[in-house]
Amino acid sequence: MAILDEVKTDLHDAMRAGDKQKVGALRLVLSELQKAAKEGSDDELAVLRRERKRRLEAAQAYSEAGQDDRAGAEEAEGELIAGYLPPELSETELKEIVEQAVRDSGAESVKDMGRAMGKAMAAVDGRADGKRVSALVRGALGG
């Protein structure tokens, strides 16, 4: 089942259950998925990752502003979206991928970080945050 269809089904279930917060979050996700499909993008996972990242950044901003109730709502939406994404890589798996990417790219110092990052991000395929990958690549290159 495509993610779009799964979100539609979950939206209908949430509407029947009267879960207003879940309905609102799913409507927003559905809208973004439909907009991406209309624009010709079939990468539903990229849309979900982007929306999840937006929610987590908003939650952090609300938390820093002392609005914990709004931060909690944004975090909950982020977790809801994460449920449609494949599981994140473990630290061990990610380290192995980064080490292989550094070897394959021929990177030797932090100056070569762009090449190593390109290989690593392609291998990770969105299953880890770019900040985690960047930190590991920098560490592997002695930066």
PyMOL commands that set and color helices and strands:
alter all, ss='L'
color gray80, all
select helices_A, chain A and resi 3-17+20-38+44-64+68-82+91-105+110-124+130-140
alter helices_A, ss='H'
color red, helices_A
deselect
rebuild
show_as cartoon
